[in-house]
Amino acid sequence: MQFAAVYFLVILSAAAQQPFYTDDADVTARGKFHLELSNQYSWLDEAAFPTLRQNAFVYQLNYGLLEGLEFGVDSPLLVLFNASGTGARRIAGNGDTNYILKWNFHKEMLDSGWPALTVSVAVETPTGEASSQLGSGVADYGFNTVVQKTLNGKTILRLNNGLIFSGNTLTGAVGLRAQGLVYTGGLSLTRTITKALLLGMEINGAVAQSSTLAKSAIQMQVGGKYALSDRLTVDFGVLLGRLVGSPRVGLQIGISRDF
């Protein structure tokens, strides 16, 4: 699928971008499901004090509504680890829930120079408890575009550009607390190494429009996928963040399953 090479297109024919945060142009096949489970343990920026670390277990379930059209839902189970003497040492609970509609309106053709093109719209509902910092407390609305181009038989470049209209991108203690328009962007490069192994790298960022918000985030990740079977992969990554809203360091492990 998104990771090129014809044989790998078959292996991951309904896979999403996990562990990468840069979205891919592909969608789940009509009438099929795609499940992703991931766990990220992060050491946070000093701006998140008194929260020092965060563990986020996230599920995402996608379903192919029509050919080229996918509906997805995802939500995290969060654990926040706070400094001693600052209240509860550990806070756990559900975070905010996202609903996403994704449309791949142009597929990449081998005999064409045009990239694959996809748009998505998302609504994040404030299901997490804001007073415990598990949720943002506001409903977020977002729009994202994906441009995906195969550079050769084994390498794919992806570019994301998006807008979040309510502004808040928080998942627990990670993300922006901004209110107002936020621009998001991402760039990833992935390469098939063997029939089962894919590796890649990415950079993602978010910037609030209003200068009074003074909020921005940027993070980089290296990671990959290893296919255990034609429908199951293990996904892994290490990320580094800069600026307010990004974790300093994060470790990610997960699985992706088609059915």
N, C-alpha and C positions, 0 to 999 in steps of 0.2 A: 504494500500500500504506500504509505507516505515515504517509505525508506528505499524506494527504487529497487532495481534489479528484478527482472521478471519473476524469478523463483521466489524472491522475498515478497513480491506483491501477492503471491498466492498464500504464503505462510501467514502474512499479517493483513489479509484482505479486509478485515474489519477493525483493525487496530487503530487506536488514537495515538497521541503524541507522547504519552507518559514514557519516561519521566520528565520530558521537556515541557516547559510552560508556553513556549511558542507553539501556537495551534497549527495543525496541518490542514490541508484543503480537503481531505478525504472525509467521507461520512460512512456510517454503518449501512450495510446493504438492506434493502427493503425487506421488512418482516423478520429481521435478525436483531439480536441483542449483543452489546459489547459491554463488559464489566471491567472496571479498573479499581483496584484497591492499592492504596499507597500509605506509607508512614514516613513522615519527615520529622527529624529531631533537630532543633535549631538552637544555636547560641545567639542571643539577641544583642542588638545595639544598645549602648548605654542610655539612649533616649527612651527605651522601653522600661527603664527602672521604675518600680521595684521588681518587675518581671525580668528574670534572668535567662530563662530557657523556655522553650515551647515544644510540645509534641503534638503533631496533627496527624490523625488517622483519617483519611479521606476516601469515601467511596464515590464512584461516578458510574451511572448506568445510562447507556445510550440505546435508542431504538430507531431503526430505520422506518420512518413513516411512509415515505414514497421513494422512488428512485432519485437519489441526489438530495433527499431531505431527511434530516435527523433531529430527533428530540432527545434531550439529555437532562439528567438531574444529578446534582452532586451536593454533598454536605460533609463537614468535618466533625470528628469527635476530638475535642481539644483538652490538653492538660497544660496549665500554666504553672511554672515553678518560680516562686517569688523569693526575694531576699528575706533572711530572718529578721524579725523585729518589725516587719511591715504589714502585719496582718496574717491572713491565711497563707501558709507556706505552699500549698498546692490547691489549685482550683481546676475542676474538671466538669465538662458538660458538652452539649451539642452547640455547634456554631451556626452560622447563617446558611440557608439553603439556596442553591442556584438552580434556575430553570433556563435551559438554553435551546434555541431553535437555530439550526445550522443548515445552510443551503449551498451545495456545490453546484453552481450554475454553469461552470465551464471546466471540462476535464482537459488535462494535458494530453495532446496527441503526439505520437512519435514523429510524425512527418510535419509538425507545425512548430513554429518558434514561440507560440503563445504559451504562457504558463497556465497552470490550473488556478481558478479563481473561486473564492468562497466568501460568503458573508454570514455573520451570525448575530443574533440579538439575544440578550440575556437579562433576566430579572433576578436579583438577589433579595430574598425575603428575610426580614429580621427575626429569625427563629431562635437565635442565640440570646442569652441573657446579657444585656448591655451593662448592667450594674456590676457584673462579675468579669467584664472585659471579654466575654466569650462571643458576643455579637456586636455589630455596629450600631444597632438601634434605629437604623434607617433603611428604607427600601432603595436599592440601587438599580439603575437601568443602564445597560451598556450596549455598544455596537462595535463589531470588530470585522476587519477585512483580512483575508489571507491570500497571498500570492506565493505560489509554489512552483519551482522550476527544477527539472532534472538537468544537472550539468553534465553528467555522463551516466553510464549504466549503473553506477553504484553510489553516486553522490547527489544529494538534494538540498537545495537552498529554499528557505521559507522566510517570508517577511510578513509581520503582523502590524497593523495600525488600527487603533481603536479609540473610542471616547466613552467615558463614564460620566453620566449626566448629573447624578447626585453627588459624586465625588469621593465617597468613602470606599476604600478598597480593603478594609481590615478583614483579616482572618485571625481572630484572637488578638495577639499583640503585634502581628506582622501586617504591614500595609500602611496606607495613608489615612489619617483622620480628617482629611480635607473635606470641605463642603463646596460644591460648585463643580465646574467642568474640569475633568482630569483627562489628559492625553496618555495613552498607553502604547507601547511599541515593543517589538521583539524581532530578533533575527537568529536563525539557527542554521547549522550546517551539519548534516548527518551522512554517514558513509557505511555501506555494508562491507564488513571485513571478511566474514565467512558466510556460509549459507544460514547459520544460526545466530551470528553475532553482528550487531550494529552498534556503532559508537558515534558520538556527536558532541557538539558544543553549542552554546547559545548565550545571548545577552538580552535582558529584558529591562524595561524601565517604565516609570510613571512620573508625570509632572503635573502639578496643579496649575490651572490657568492663572488664578489670582496670586499676585506677588505677596499679598498679605498672609497667605496661607503658608508660604515658605516651606512647602512640603514636596519632597521628591524621593524616589527610590530607584535603585539600580542593582541588578544581581546578575551573576554569571554562573553557568553550570556546565560541567562536563559529565557525561553519563552514557547510558546505552541500554540495549535490550538483548536478552539471550532467549532464543526460542527453545522451549522444552518439548514442544510438539507443534503441530500445524495450527493449534488454537490457543496455545498458552505460552506466555513469555514472562520472564523475570526482568524487572526494570530497576535500574539503579542509577544514582547520581550523587555528586558532591557539588554544593554551590557556595559561592562567596558573594557577600553583599556589601554595598557602600551606601552611605547617606541614610537619612531618617526614613524609617519604614521598611528597611531591608534587614534580614538576619545577617549577622557577621559571618557565620558558618552554618551550613545545614547538610545533613546526611539523609538520603532518601532511598527507600527500598519498596518495591511493590510488585504486583502481578497484573497482567492483562489477559482477559479470557473472552473468547468469542463463543456464542451459542445461539 
